[in-house]
Amino acid sequence: MRRIRLPLLIDLILADKSADVRSLAADPSLDRGFQTRGPLVNRMIARRIRSGMTIMGIPLPSIVERDDRERQQRQSELEDAFTAMAGKKGWDEESFDRIVAAIRADDSREIALATLSLVGKLFDPAFEGTKHTLYASQTLDRALKNRNPLLSIWWSMTGEVRHAKQKLKKVSSGDFAAIHAIGIAVHNLVASFERMADLLSHQSAASRISPEEAVVRVLVAPETVARQAHKPGPSLAGVLSPGSLVLMNTRAAQEANPSSRTAFLTDAWSICPAHQLVPALLMSVWSAATKPAGTGKEASQ
C-alpha cells in the first residue's frame, strides 16, 4: 500500500493487493460514515461519497458505521436468507432463464435487464426490472464513479441523479438494502455475466471449464471500497488522523489474485450478505448456459 500525504491538503492510503485489502477492511481503527473532516481533498472525497450514497438524508447500508445496530441486524438477516437461498437455488426461475438466454446470445442489454429483475426479486417477488428502473440504476452507478465536476454540476442542475434515487426508492418500497442491491451491487453481477458471455463465445474452451473455474474467471468485485479514520491512532496503514481515508481497489486486487475472500470481504465486519449466493448463482448459470438450449430452467431447480 502507499500513502499520499500533504499537510492540510490530502491524506490518502491506497491499496490494491489482496492481503492489504482484506487486512484494511477488517482493521478496527477504520470505519465508514465518511464525516466531512481532515485535509481539503479528503473532505471533498468524503462529501462526494456520502452525497452519492444518501437518499433523502438517509445513508445506504454500504456507508453506515460498523457499530450501527440496525445495520448489523439487517446484514445478518440478509446473510441468513441469501445463504439459505443459495443452498436451494431459490432465485427467480424466469429471470434465471432470461439471463441464460441473454448470455448465449451475448446480449448485454438483456443481461442487464434480466439481472436487475433477478436481484430485485430477491427482495420482492413482485419486482420488475424495467428499462426505466435500469436507467435509474445505471445513472446512480455513473454518478458514483464520476470524476468530472462539470457533469456533477449538470446533474445537480437537472436533478437527474436525484430523480434516479427517488425511482429506485419507489420500486424498492423504501428498503434501503434493496436500493443498494439494484442500484449498486447489481452492476458487478452484470459485469460477471458479461464476462461469462465472452467466455462462452469461445465454445471449444467453454466445454472444458467447470462451473467452479468459471466463477473464478468471471467474478467481478466492487471497484473501490473506502474507509475513514474517525480518531487519531495507529492502524495497519500507519498512524492516522481524523479524516484520513483508505481507498482499496478491490477489483484490481481480485483480478491479480482471485479469491472470494477479497471479492466479498469475508474476513471483515462488512462481509457481503450474498457471499454464498452469488457464486452459487454464477455456477448454476454457467451450467445451464453450457448445456443444450432449453435446459436453463431445469438447471436452476
DAKAPE-V555164 format. One record per residue. N is the residue number from 0. PHI is phi as a letter, one per 40 degrees, with the letter a starting at -180 (none if undefined). PSI is psi as a letter, one per 40 degrees, with the letter a starting at -180 (NA if undefined). Layout:
# DAKAPE-V555164
n->(N | N)
phi->(PHI | PHI)
psi->(PSI | PSI)
This chain:
# DAKAPE-V555164
n->(0 | 1 | 2 | 3 | 4 | 5 | 6 | 7 | 8 | 9 | 10 | 11 | 12 | 13 | 14 | 15 | 16 | 17 | 18 | 19 | 20 | 21 | 22 | 23 | 24 | 25 | 26 | 27 | 28 | 29 | 30 | 31 | 32 | 33 | 34 | 35 | 36 | 37 | 38 | 39 | 40 | 41 | 42 | 43 | 44 | 45 | 46 | 47 | 48 | 49 | 50 | 51 | 52 | 53 | 54 | 55 | 56 | 57 | 58 | 59 | 60 | 61 | 62 | 63 | 64 | 65 | 66 | 67 | 68 | 69 | 70 | 71 | 72 | 73 | 74 | 75 | 76 | 77 | 78 | 79 | 80 | 81 | 82 | 83 | 84 | 85 | 86 | 87 | 88 | 89 | 90 | 91 | 92 | 93 | 94 | 95 | 96 | 97 | 98 | 99 | 100 | 101 | 102 | 103 | 104 | 105 | 106 | 107 | 108 | 109 | 110 | 111 | 112 | 113 | 114 | 115 | 116 | 117 | 118 | 119 | 120 | 121 | 122 | 123 | 124 | 125 | 126 | 127 | 128 | 129 | 130 | 131 | 132 | 133 | 134 | 135 | 136 | 137 | 138 | 139 | 140 | 141 | 142 | 143 | 144 | 145 | 146 | 147 | 148 | 149 | 150 | 151 | 152 | 153 | 154 | 155 | 156 | 157 | 158 | 159 | 160 | 161 | 162 | 163 | 164 | 165 | 166 | 167 | 168 | 169 | 170 | 171 | 172 | 173 | 174 | 175 | 176 | 177 | 178 | 179 | 180 | 181 | 182 | 183 | 184 | 185 | 186 | 187 | 188 | 189 | 190 | 191 | 192 | 193 | 194 | 195 | 196 | 197 | 198 | 199 | 200 | 201 | 202 | 203 | 204 | 205 | 206 | 207 | 208 | 209 | 210 | 211 | 212 | 213 | 214 | 215 | 216 | 217 | 218 | 219 | 220 | 221 | 222 | 223 | 224 | 225 | 226 | 227 | 228 | 229 | 230 | 231 | 232 | 233 | 234 | 235 | 236 | 237 | 238 | 239 | 240 | 241 | 242 | 243 | 244 | 245 | 246 | 247 | 248 | 249 | 250 | 251 | 252 | 253 | 254 | 255 | 256 | 257 | 258 | 259 | 260 | 261 | 262 | 263 | 264 | 265 | 266 | 267 | 268 | 269 | 270 | 271 | 272 | 273 | 274 | 275 | 276 | 277 | 278 | 279 | 280 | 281 | 282 | 283 | 284 | 285 | 286 | 287 | 288 | 289 | 290 | 291 | 292 | 293 | 294 | 295 | 296 | 297 | 298 | 299 | 300)
phi->(none | b | b | b | a | b | d | g | b | a | a | b | b | b | b | a | b | d | c | c | c | c | c | c | c | c | c | c | c | b | a | b | g | f | c | c | a | g | d | d | c | c | c | c | c | c | c | c | c | c | c | c | b | b | b | f | g | b | c | c | d | c | b | c | c | d | c | c | c | c | c | c | c | c | c | c | c | c | c | c | c | c | c | c | c | c | c | b | f | c | c | c | c | c | c | d | c | c | c | d | c | c | c | c | c | f | b | c | c | c | d | c | c | c | c | d | c | c | c | c | c | c | b | a | d | c | c | b | c | c | c | c | c | c | c | c | c | c | c | c | c | c | c | c | c | c | b | c | c | c | c | c | c | c | c | c | c | c | g | c | c | c | c | c | c | c | c | c | c | c | c | c | f | g | c | c | c | c | c | c | c | c | b | b | c | d | c | c | c | d | c | c | c | c | c | c | c | c | c | c | c | c | d | c | c | c | c | b | c | c | d | c | c | c | c | d | c | b | d | b | c | d | c | a | b | b | b | b | c | c | a | c | i | c | a | c | c | h | c | b | b | d | g | d | b | b | b | b | c | c | c | c | c | c | c | c | a | d | a | c | c | c | c | b | f | c | c | b | c | c | d | c | d | c | c | b | c | c | d | c | c | c | c | c | c | c | c | c | c | c | c | d | d | h | b | d | c | c | c | c | c)
psi->(i | i | h | h | h | h | h | e | d | i | g | i | h | h | h | e | i | d | d | d | d | d | d | d | d | e | h | e | e | i | a | a | d | g | i | g | i | a | i | d | d | d | d | d | d | d | d | d | d | d | d | d | f | h | h | f | e | h | i | i | d | e | e | i | i | d | e | h | d | d | d | d | d | d | d | d | d | d | d | d | d | d | d | d | d | d | d | e | f | f | i | h | d | d | d | d | d | d | d | d | d | d | d | d | e | f | g | d | d | d | d | d | d | d | d | d | d | d | d | d | e | d | d | h | d | e | i | h | g | i | d | d | d | d | d | d | d | d | d | d | d | d | d | d | e | h | e | h | d | d | d | d | d | d | d | d | d | d | e | d | d | d | d | d | d | d | d | d | d | d | e | e | f | e | h | d | d | d | d | d | d | e | d | c | d | d | d | d | d | d | d | d | d | d | d | d | d | d | d | d | d | g | d | d | d | d | e | e | h | i | d | d | d | d | d | d | d | e | h | h | i | i | d | h | h | i | i | i | h | e | i | i | i | i | i | e | e | a | h | i | i | h | e | h | i | h | h | h | g | d | d | d | d | d | d | d | g | h | h | d | d | d | d | e | f | e | e | i | d | f | h | h | d | f | d | d | d | d | d | d | d | d | d | d | d | d | d | d | d | e | i | i | i | e | e | d | d | d | d | e | NA)
